[in-house]
Amino acid sequence: MPIEFDVRYFLEHKAMPRALYATGAQLMASLMQSKGAAVRGFYRKAERANPSYQCPYSDKDFSVDYQEFTNKKDSALIIRIRMPKPKISPLCRAVYLCYGKKTPKNMYFTSELSPSGDYCLCGWTRDDVHLNFGDSSAKEFDRVAELFGELTQNA
């Protein structure tokens, strides 16, 4: 695999979830304020760590939006980062960072390109466990909120 795959996979599946679980609100605030520049910051770190790597993306290649969801026990802030269109499985078209405001629970979801060309909604836990929630739907943001609500209630 080319280095671009390795770097992007590491950022989408390892570095960003670890940052969410380590810094929570701080990362969420940074993403809301600086949008794509915050994501590009992860790539700048990869460039410094791998001198032969040069990131092909600009800040504008990433879009960041967010919604707040509320259920009976908690409210959650969910940030979606739209990534450049993936060409190889299991790279992501989007990642979702979920932050529970009352309960100290976070969750990281991915919308991953599958080998068949469809997308699967997956997640990474604090313990680096990969979860697969099945085929992604048109209402992916709502599905992430639903899953996050279920996970925080049952955790």
Solvent accessible surface area in square Angstrom, and as a share of the most:
residue,aa,sasa,rsa
1,M,156,0.69
2,P,81,0.51
3,I,77,0.39
4,E,43,0.19
5,F,27,0.11
6,D,75,0.39
7,V,11,0.06
8,R,6,0.02
9,Y,60,0.23
10,F,100,0.41
11,L,8,0.04
12,E,0,0.00
13,H,2,0.01
14,K,38,0.16
15,A,18,0.14
16,M,3,0.01
17,P,5,0.03
18,R,126,0.46
19,A,23,0.18
20,L,0,0.00
21,Y,25,0.09
22,A,85,0.66
23,T,61,0.35
24,G,6,0.06
25,A,53,0.41
26,Q,133,0.59
27,L,18,0.09
28,M,4,0.02
29,A,45,0.35
30,S,45,0.29
31,L,1,0.01
32,M,59,0.26
33,Q,151,0.67
34,S,49,0.32
35,K,87,0.37
36,G,5,0.04
37,A,33,0.26
38,A,16,0.13
39,V,1,0.00
40,R,34,0.12
41,G,20,0.20
42,F,25,0.10
43,Y,1,0.00
44,R,96,0.35
45,K,124,0.52
46,A,12,0.09
47,E,41,0.18
48,R,170,0.62
49,A,78,0.61
50,N,54,0.27
51,P,127,0.80
52,S,104,0.67
53,Y,10,0.04
54,Q,153,0.68
55,C,11,0.06
56,P,85,0.53
57,Y,34,0.13
58,S,57,0.37
59,D,60,0.31
60,K,188,0.80
61,D,63,0.33
62,F,8,0.03
63,S,53,0.34
64,V,13,0.07
65,D,50,0.26
66,Y,98,0.37
67,Q,77,0.34
68,E,99,0.44
69,F,48,0.20
70,T,106,0.62
71,N,62,0.32
72,K,201,0.85
73,K,133,0.57
74,D,11,0.06
75,S,16,0.10
76,A,10,0.08
77,L,20,0.10
78,I,0,0.00
79,I,0,0.00
80,R,36,0.13
81,I,0,0.00
82,R,118,0.43
83,M,12,0.06
84,P,23,0.14
85,K,164,0.69
86,P,5,0.03
87,K,183,0.78
88,I,61,0.31
89,S,32,0.21
90,P,42,0.27
91,L,9,0.05
92,C,0,0.00
93,R,85,0.31
94,A,4,0.03
95,V,0,0.00
96,Y,2,0.01
97,L,1,0.00
98,C,0,0.00
99,Y,59,0.22
100,G,3,0.03
101,K,99,0.42
102,K,151,0.64
103,T,43,0.25
104,P,124,0.78
105,K,72,0.31
106,N,24,0.12
107,M,13,0.06
108,Y,0,0.00
109,F,0,0.00
110,T,0,0.00
111,S,0,0.00
112,E,11,0.05
113,L,23,0.11
114,S,16,0.10
115,P,129,0.81
116,S,92,0.59
117,G,45,0.43
118,D,85,0.44
119,Y,39,0.15
120,C,23,0.14
121,L,4,0.02
122,C,2,0.01
123,G,0,0.00
124,W,18,0.06
125,T,35,0.21
126,R,138,0.51
127,D,118,0.61
128,D,70,0.36
129,V,76,0.44
130,H,75,0.34
131,L,52,0.26
132,N,97,0.50
133,F,53,0.22
134,G,30,0.29
135,D,121,0.63
136,S,25,0.16
137,S,61,0.40
138,A,114,0.88
139,K,142,0.60
140,E,13,0.06
141,F,12,0.05
142,D,75,0.39
143,R,82,0.30
144,V,0,0.00
145,A,15,0.12
146,E,93,0.42
147,L,8,0.04
148,F,6,0.03
149,G,12,0.12
150,E,76,0.34
151,L,59,0.29
152,T,21,0.12
153,Q,91,0.40
154,N,126,0.65
155,A,94,0.73
